[in-house]
Amino acid sequence: MDNAGPRIPLRRRELLSGAAAASLLAATGARAATGRPLDLVATFTSPRQVTGVGVSSKGRIFVNFPRWEEDVAISVAEVGPDGALTPYPDKAWNAFRNADASAAKPGASFVCVQSVTVDAQDRLWVLDPAAPGLTFEVQGGPKLVCIDLATNTVERVYRFGPDIAPQGSYLNDIRFTADGRRAVLTNSGAPGCLLTFDVETGTARRVLVGHPSTQFDKTVTITVSGKPLQMLDGQPAHFSADGIMLGENDRTVFWQATTGRTMYRVPLAALFDHALTPQALGEKVEVAATTFVTDGYWSSRRAGMLLTAAEAFAVRRMEPDGRFTTLVQDPRLLWPDSMAEGPDGAIYVTASHIPEMKAWQGPGVAQTQLFRFHPR
């Protein structure tokens, strides 16, 4: 189904030459372990499919498990030194079950968590699109939960109504400004868009709805290990706006669709400017670079702008001249998904094994992993 929406002209800011882009894309078939050493932090078998990761200033590690192919006993967990999982912030918030949705109120328990992140104020944020199996949202479920890591208690719950998260949406990722006052989210559902979010007021707003920069690129076929990523009926994977990060001292927002090979950018101030019409805002969007299929962006304090490379089992850094350097490439990174940064500068990355999902003609996911590497 084509949900690309209206074609609005984009101003292009090409940072990568055609020859360099061709060389980069040609290299995505390589799978040998290269670059920095990749250390295994934890392996997950029950629950098994990890997606998001967040790391606090004290090195506490948090992960999440969406309800994609199975019900899960833990949606959000803290990872112990031995890899053991503790439901976080408590069992009540992890009490929702598919078989008995009435066992816990969707507004006060996690339904289908897609991502977690820790902001500069050391708060853990849990983004819950509340759409088990990537299908229909549970009524009252879409929300953003702020957890105080000092007290391990929920500080505030921001609920998103159908005006912000209508059926067909799938809230995917979120990044906060350094002062913790504003954030930008991606919606990888239909139609793709970005969301702006004011922490103090709890106000969210959908922007760039249907704009080509937030939609999947129907000319792109995601291929992993030589096999196209397709649904059981043969339909290709169509993932809209997903990876997102803030750069240039929070002045600029960068994002792209997973089914795509283009990074876009727009001034943060423009996204929050209510006076701009949708067309005027769309005209401020630029193409920042030609990239590759990626599921996760991270703006590192020390290592710069990082992107996962899903087809290449790798994590790459975008250099100032627009080239990409492979920091780590390893066959164990089966669908590198989300990233986070530890207090020592180590980069944590989840391997979510999406190509193994039965929905994508795989054998079923048996286990997933959390890895860590030092970019310098």
N, C-alpha and C positions, 0 to 999 in steps of 0.2 A: 504494500500500500504506500503510495507516494504522499508524504505529508510535508513536502518541501516548502509549501506556501509560496507567497508572492516573491518574485525575483527582484530584489532591490539592488541597484548598482552599489558596488563596493569600491572604496578607494584602496588601492593596493600599495603595500610597502614591502617590496620584495627584499628579503635579507639573504636568500640562498640562491646561488646561481643555478641555471638549468643543469650544467654538468655535475655540480656538486650534489644536486638533488637526485639525479639519475644514479650517481655512484652510491649514494646513501641507500636508495631503494633496492639497488642490485645487491647490496650487502646484507639485506634482511634475511636471506636464506641461511646464513652462517649460524651454527648452533654450538660450536665448540666453546668451552669455558675460557673466557679471556678477561683481561682487565683486573680490577681489584679482587682480592679474595672475598668470597661470599660465604658468610657464616650462617648456619642454621640456628635460629632462636627457638622455634617450637614447631611441632608437627601436630595437626589437628585431625582427629578421626571421629570424634563425637562431642559436640557438633563438628562438622567436617569442612564446610565451605566458608572460609574466611574472606572478607573483602577489605574492610577498613582497618586502619591502625592509627593510634595516637600515642605520643610519648610525652610525659610531663618533664618539667625542669629538673625533677629529682630522679628521672630515669624510670618512672613507673610506666608500664606498657599496657595499653588497652586495645582490644580488638572487637570486631563484631561479626555476626553470622546471620545473613539474611535468610528468610524462609523462601528459598527458591525451589529446590527439589525435594525438600523434606521439612517436617516440623523440627524445631530445635528446642532443646531444653535450656539453652543459654543464648540470648541475643547479643548481650554486651558482657564482656568479661575482662578482668584484670589478669594478666599473664604473670605467673610467679617465676622465680629464678629457675625452677625445675621444669617450666613449661606448663605447669598445672593451671587450670582455669578456675577463677572465682567469679560467680555471677555478680555483676556490678550495676548499680550501687548496692543492690540487694536482690533477694529472690523474688520479692513482690513485683519489682519492675520487669522481671524475666518470667512472669507467671503465665503469660498468654500462650494458648495452645490452639492449633488449628481445629482439633476435634471438639473443643468446647470453648468457643470464643467468649462465652458468658462467664468463664472462670475468672476473668480479669477485665476491667474496663479498658478499652483500647486507648483512651486518653491518659490513663495512668499506668500503662504497661507498654513495653516495646512489642510492636506487631511484626514488622519486617524491616529491620535496620539495615541501611545501605552503607553508612559511613560514620566514622568518629574522628574527631580532631581535637587537639589541645591548643587553645589560643595563648597569646603572650601573657595573659593574666593567670595562666595555669588553671583554666577551667576546661573541663571535658564537655564537648558538645556532641550530642547524639542526634543524627538526622534519620528520621523514621518516615519513609514514604508510605508505609503501611499498606503495601500491595503484595501479599504473598503470591509466590509463583509468577511475579511480574505481571499480574493480571489486574483484577478489580481491587480498588482501595477499600479497606475496611472503614465503615463510616465512623467519623470521629477519631480516626487513627493518625493521619498525617500530622507530624509535629517535629519540633526541634526542642531538645531537652538539654538544659544547662546544669551541670553537676559541679559542685564545689569540691575540689580534690582535697582541701584541707580538712573538711568535715565528712566527706564521702556521702553527702546528701544532695538531693535534687534542689537546686536553687530556684529554678523557674522552668515552666513548661510553656512553650509558644505553640499554640495549635493553629493549623492552617486549614481554613474552610475551603469549600468548593470554588470560591472566587480566586484562590491562590493555588490550590492543588485539585483541579477538577479531575473527574475520572479520565483515565488515559495518561495522567501525569506519572512521573517517577522521579521524585526528588533524589538527586544523585550525590552531589558533593558540595562543600561549603568552605570558604576561606574568609578570615576575619582581618580587619585592619589592625595595625600594631597597637592602637589605643583601645581595641576591643569594643568599639562603639558601633561599627558597621560591618556588614558581611555581604557577600555575593554567593548565590547558589546556582547550580545548574539543574535543569530539568531535562532528563534524557528521554522522556516520554513523548507523546504526540499532542500538540506540536511542541517541538523543543523550544526552550527559552531560557533566559536567566531570571533570577529573582534578586531583588535588592532587599536588605533586611536591616532595620534599625533596632539595635539591642535594647535601648532604653524604653522606647515606645512599643516595641513588639510589632511594628508595622512592616509588612512585607508587600512587595509590588512586583508583578510580572512585567518584564521588559524584553524587547527583541523577540516577541512572540511571532513565530513563523518567519523570522528573518533568516536568510540563507546561511548566515554564520552560525546559527544555533540548530540547524537541521542536519540530518545525515546526508552524506553525498552518495546518491544512488549509482554513481559510476565506480565506486570503490567496492571491491570484494575483499573481505578479510580472509586471509589464508594463513593457517598455522600448520607447520610441518607438511606443506604441500597440499593440505586439504582445506577447501573452502568452508567457512563457518556458515552452516545452513541449518534451518529448522527441519523438522521431520517431513514437512510438506515441500521441502526444497527451497523455501523462501530464504534469501540471504539475510544476514544479521544487519539490522538497521537500528543503530544506536545514535541518538542525537547528542546534544551538548552534554559533556561529561567532565573531562579534566579541566581544572580551573586553578589559577593562582594570581596573586597580586605581585606586581613588580614596580621598579622605579620608585621606591619609598612610598608605596601604596597609591601612587598616582595613576597606575594603569592596571587594567584587568586583562588577563590572557586566558583563552579557553579554546576548545575545539570539540567537535563530535568524534566519538570513538570510530564510527564508520566515516572516516575522512582522513585527509592528509594535509590539512591546512590549519595553522594557528592564527587566531584572530585576536585583535586588541581594541580597546576603547578606553578613553579616560574614565576613571572611577567617578569623577565629578559629574560627567555626562549621564551616567547611569542613574545617579541620584537626583538629577535635575528634572523635577516634575513639570517644568515649563516647556520642556522639549516634546514635540510631537513624536509619535513612533517613527515617522519618516525622517525627521530631523536627527533623531538619535541614531537611526540606521545609517545615515550618511556619515556619521563620525566613526563608524567601524572600519578598521583597516585590516588587511592581511599582514600579519607579522612575519610569517615564515611558511615555507613548504616543509611539512614534517613527515609523519608516518603514522600508522595505526597505534594509538596510545590510549590507555585507560586511566592514566594518572599523571597529574602535574604536581610539582613541589618547588617552591621558591626557598632554596637553602640559604641560611645565614652565611655559610662559608663556601659552598660549592656552586652557587648560582642557580640557574633555571634548569630543573631536571624533569625529564619525561620518561615514563615507561615505554618500552617498545614491544608491544604484545606479540607481533609476528616474529620478532627476532630474539625473544627470551632475554631481554636486555633492559638496562637503564642508561639513558643518554643525557648528556649535558649540552645545552645550547650555548655556544660561545658568543662573545660580543659581535663577531662578524657574521653570525647567523649559521655557521657550520655546527654540526653535531659531533660530539666526541662520545664514544662508547666507554662508560665507566666500568660496567660489569656486564658480562654476557655468559649465561650458564643455562644448560638444558633443564636444570631444576626450576628455573623461573618460568613455569608454565602459566602463561597469562599474568605477568606482573601487573598488579592492580593499583593499590594505593600506597602512598609513601608518607613517612613522618621522620622527624629529626630528633635524635637524642641530645642530651646536654653536652656530650663530648663531640658532637658533629657527625656521629654515625647516622647513616640513612637506613631506615627500616622499610622493607617492602614486602607486601603480601603477594603470594602466588595463589590465585583463586581457581585455577584449572577450569576455566569456563569452557574450553573446547571438549572437555571430558563429560560435560553435562548431557544427559539423555535428550534434553530439549534441542541440543545441537548435534544430534546423531552420534554422540559419544557413548562410551560404555557405562557412564555413571561416575560421579566423583567419589573416590575412596578416601582421599585425604588431601589436605592442603597444608601450606607452610607459611611461616613468617621468617624472613631472612634479614640480615644486617650486613652492611659493608661500610668501609670508610672511604669517602670519595677522594681524600688527599693522602 
